[in-house]
Amino acid sequence: MAVAKPPYHADVVGSFLRPDSIKKARKARLEDRTMSAEDLRAIEDEAIRDVIRMQEDAGLKAVTDGEFRRAWWHFDFMGMLNGLDIIQREGGGIQFHGVHTKQDVPVISDRLSFPPDHPMLEHFKFVAANTSVTPKISIPGPSAIHFRIADDDIAVQDYKHDAEAYFEAITATYKDAVKAFYDAGCRYLQMDDIFFAYLCDPKIRAERKGKGEDPDWLIGRYAKMMHDAIVDRPDDMLIGMHMCRGNFKSTWVAEGAYDPAADAIFNQTDVDIYFMEYDTDRAGGLEPLRLLPKGKKRVLPGFITTKTPELEDLDDLKRKFDAASKYADIDQLGIAPQCGFASTEEGNDLTMDDQRRKLDLVVKTAETIWGHV
């Protein structure tokens, strides 16, 4: 039976709560050094087959590996690039509201490039071989490198002193990544480019100005990086982009409406599908959706949160889509959770049952509003 192609009206950002089997196996392999790489991979494979089935059973038409082979949504991918390393440093990590991540720090040690044997190509192929619907992989967007790496952690001098050389190196790396994923069979690639939303936060904008950077210029430059990285993709490859304001143990970093970035997001990136956090007032109003160009692009407002277990009310979700449809064509909208359930391996404060109920609600909402997913 032919599988409908994306975009879908029901979708997911990509990460899922890690089962105990994964947590124990990764600890045994990566911390205790008591398990072989082969045994860890076998346990990951089994858990990923299970999470694929969970997504399929919920009625989703695009599935991921839950990011089960990763510790972070972004650092694992970044650390597998040529010229970029993840190190541990006292005082490192990322500050969220009331909680701090482990002390991983990305650094650039040499010139950037995408290796033809990047492990996540095989991660995608495993999903593709184990699903009857559309396989998807989520990777960090190009802005993650620029935003997350401090100037003092860049060893390549022309990157450090020539901003355009740095941006061009990141773009070229991602162009090669897009081509490599396409060659691996990927037709639906998601890039988590959350820093568009971060740069809408007044405090973060002030911090960037303090570094001598114009946050509005930076939004435009990040949009150009994304555009140039994906513009040459074949016509049968769709690119999704997820935006949120931080997601670690159900906490967050940024707040602020999308208005400063909306035009760049919708009209300068060349992205096909937008996953936009909209579960709290921190995301502001729906007015920025008016800048979505008419046509085939699709926005999936994240009215369903992954941060808390309480299940949203279907009638309330319908009202929110009525409001959203005042700014964008209802057929160009869809529903997805506001973020992943586990942007890091620690996961959010929900149970596996809570997670499944959220997925069921995503599908039920799409079927109620559009008649299908």
Solvent accessible surface area in square Angstrom, and as a share of the most:
residue,aa,sasa,rsa
1,M,231,1.03
2,A,100,0.77
3,V,61,0.35
4,A,68,0.53
5,K,170,0.72
6,P,21,0.13
7,P,41,0.26
8,Y,8,0.03
9,H,11,0.05
10,A,0,0.00
11,D,2,0.01
12,V,2,0.01
13,V,8,0.04
14,G,1,0.01
15,S,3,0.02
16,F,1,0.00
17,L,16,0.08
18,R,6,0.02
19,P,33,0.21
20,D,93,0.48
21,S,56,0.36
22,I,0,0.00
23,K,100,0.42
24,K,145,0.62
25,A,2,0.01
26,R,22,0.08
27,K,102,0.43
28,A,18,0.14
29,R,73,0.27
30,L,81,0.40
31,E,123,0.55
32,D,70,0.36
33,R,168,0.61
34,T,108,0.63
35,M,44,0.19
36,S,46,0.30
37,A,33,0.26
38,E,111,0.50
39,D,79,0.41
40,L,17,0.08
41,R,121,0.44
42,A,61,0.47
43,I,49,0.25
44,E,10,0.05
45,D,24,0.13
46,E,109,0.49
47,A,8,0.06
48,I,0,0.00
49,R,95,0.35
50,D,68,0.35
51,V,9,0.05
52,I,0,0.00
53,R,122,0.45
54,M,37,0.17
55,Q,0,0.00
56,E,47,0.21
57,D,104,0.54
58,A,10,0.08
59,G,24,0.23
60,L,2,0.01
61,K,74,0.32
62,A,0,0.00
63,V,0,0.00
64,T,1,0.01
65,D,6,0.03
66,G,0,0.00
67,E,5,0.02
68,F,4,0.02
69,R,29,0.11
70,R,3,0.01
71,A,15,0.12
72,W,9,0.03
73,W,27,0.10
74,H,1,0.00
75,F,3,0.01
76,D,28,0.15
77,F,1,0.00
78,M,0,0.00
79,G,29,0.28
80,M,60,0.27
81,L,7,0.03
82,N,67,0.34
83,G,14,0.14
84,L,1,0.01
85,D,63,0.33
86,I,47,0.24
87,I,63,0.32
88,Q,129,0.57
89,R,97,0.35
90,E,150,0.67
91,G,67,0.64
92,G,8,0.08
93,G,25,0.24
94,I,25,0.13
95,Q,110,0.49
96,F,16,0.07
97,H,93,0.42
98,G,84,0.81
99,V,36,0.21
100,H,81,0.36
101,T,6,0.03
102,K,75,0.32
103,Q,71,0.32
104,D,17,0.09
105,V,17,0.10
106,P,6,0.04
107,V,20,0.11
108,I,2,0.01
109,S,59,0.38
110,D,86,0.44
111,R,137,0.50
112,L,16,0.08
113,S,44,0.29
114,F,16,0.06
115,P,11,0.07
116,P,118,0.74
117,D,114,0.59
118,H,1,0.00
119,P,56,0.35
120,M,0,0.00
121,L,16,0.08
122,E,104,0.47
123,H,24,0.11
124,F,1,0.00
125,K,88,0.37
126,F,35,0.15
127,V,2,0.01
128,A,41,0.32
129,A,85,0.66
130,N,48,0.24
131,T,25,0.15
132,S,83,0.54
133,V,23,0.13
134,T,17,0.10
135,P,28,0.17
136,K,1,0.00
137,I,4,0.02
138,S,2,0.01
139,I,0,0.00
140,P,0,0.00
141,G,0,0.00
142,P,0,0.00
143,S,0,0.00
144,A,0,0.00
145,I,0,0.00
146,H,23,0.10
147,F,23,0.10
148,R,46,0.17
149,I,8,0.04
150,A,52,0.41
151,D,79,0.41
152,D,128,0.66
153,D,21,0.11
154,I,6,0.03
155,A,60,0.47
156,V,17,0.10
157,Q,105,0.46
158,D,54,0.28
159,Y,10,0.04
160,K,72,0.31
161,H,140,0.63
162,D,67,0.35
163,A,55,0.42
164,E,74,0.33
165,A,25,0.20
166,Y,10,0.04
167,F,1,0.00
168,E,104,0.47
169,A,18,0.14
170,I,0,0.00
171,T,14,0.08
172,A,52,0.41
173,T,2,0.01
174,Y,1,0.00
175,K,71,0.30
176,D,76,0.40
177,A,1,0.01
178,V,5,0.03
179,K,131,0.56
180,A,21,0.16
181,F,0,0.00
182,Y,44,0.17
183,D,96,0.50
184,A,20,0.15
185,G,38,0.36
186,C,0,0.00
187,R,89,0.33
188,Y,0,0.00
189,L,0,0.00
190,Q,0,0.00
191,M,0,0.00
192,D,5,0.03
193,D,0,0.00
194,I,7,0.04
195,F,0,0.00
196,F,0,0.00
197,A,0,0.00
198,Y,4,0.01
199,L,0,0.00
200,C,6,0.04
201,D,6,0.03
202,P,93,0.59
203,K,154,0.65
204,I,16,0.08
205,R,41,0.15
206,A,60,0.46
207,E,112,0.50
208,R,20,0.07
209,K,123,0.52
210,G,71,0.69
211,K,108,0.46
212,G,72,0.69
213,E,40,0.18
214,D,78,0.40
215,P,0,0.00
216,D,72,0.37
217,W,122,0.43
218,L,1,0.00
219,I,4,0.02
220,G,26,0.25
221,R,20,0.07
222,Y,0,0.00
223,A,0,0.00
224,K,98,0.42
225,M,1,0.00
226,M,0,0.00
227,H,61,0.27
228,D,37,0.19
229,A,4,0.03
230,I,0,0.00
231,V,65,0.38
232,D,109,0.56
233,R,36,0.13
234,P,53,0.33
235,D,150,0.78
236,D,76,0.39
237,M,2,0.01
238,L,37,0.18
239,I,0,0.00
240,G,0,0.00
241,M,0,0.00
242,H,4,0.02
243,M,0,0.00
244,C,4,0.02
245,R,0,0.00
246,G,2,0.02
247,N,8,0.04
248,F,8,0.03
249,K,82,0.35
250,S,25,0.16
251,T,29,0.17
252,W,50,0.18
253,V,35,0.20
254,A,0,0.00
255,E,72,0.32
256,G,18,0.17
257,A,31,0.24
258,Y,0,0.00
259,D,78,0.40
260,P,60,0.38
261,A,0,0.00
262,A,1,0.00
263,D,68,0.35
264,A,7,0.05
265,I,0,0.00
266,F,1,0.00
267,N,73,0.37
268,Q,75,0.33
269,T,0,0.00
270,D,50,0.26
271,V,0,0.00
272,D,30,0.15
273,I,2,0.01
274,Y,0,0.00
275,F,2,0.01
276,M,1,0.00
277,E,2,0.01
278,Y,14,0.05
279,D,27,0.14
280,T,53,0.31
281,D,140,0.72
282,R,42,0.15
283,A,1,0.00
284,G,31,0.30
285,G,33,0.32
286,L,27,0.13
287,E,78,0.35
288,P,1,0.01
289,L,0,0.00
290,R,138,0.51
291,L,61,0.30
292,L,14,0.07
293,P,47,0.30
294,K,178,0.75
295,G,51,0.49
296,K,190,0.81
297,K,43,0.18
298,R,33,0.12
299,V,0,0.00
300,L,1,0.01
301,P,0,0.00
302,G,1,0.01
303,F,9,0.04
304,I,0,0.00
305,T,17,0.10
306,T,0,0.00
307,K,12,0.05
308,T,60,0.35
309,P,56,0.35
310,E,118,0.53
311,L,88,0.44
312,E,38,0.17
313,D,81,0.42
314,L,37,0.19
315,D,76,0.39
316,D,51,0.26
317,L,0,0.00
318,K,78,0.33
319,R,145,0.53
320,K,66,0.28
321,F,3,0.01
322,D,88,0.46
323,A,37,0.29
324,A,0,0.00
325,S,44,0.29
326,K,156,0.66
327,Y,76,0.29
328,A,9,0.07
329,D,66,0.34
330,I,60,0.30
331,D,88,0.45
332,Q,13,0.06
333,L,0,0.00
334,G,0,0.00
335,I,0,0.00
336,A,0,0.00
337,P,4,0.02
338,Q,1,0.00
339,C,6,0.03
340,G,2,0.02
341,F,2,0.01
342,A,0,0.00
343,S,9,0.06
344,T,6,0.04
345,E,47,0.21
346,E,66,0.30
347,G,6,0.05
348,N,9,0.05
349,D,98,0.51
350,L,20,0.10
351,T,80,0.46
352,M,83,0.37
353,D,95,0.49
354,D,14,0.07
355,Q,2,0.01
356,R,77,0.28
357,R,116,0.42
358,K,0,0.00
359,L,0,0.00
360,D,58,0.30
361,L,12,0.06
362,V,0,0.00
363,V,11,0.06
364,K,113,0.48
365,T,0,0.00
366,A,0,0.00
367,E,90,0.41
368,T,65,0.38
369,I,46,0.24
370,W,31,0.11
371,G,58,0.56
372,H,108,0.48
373,V,20,0.12
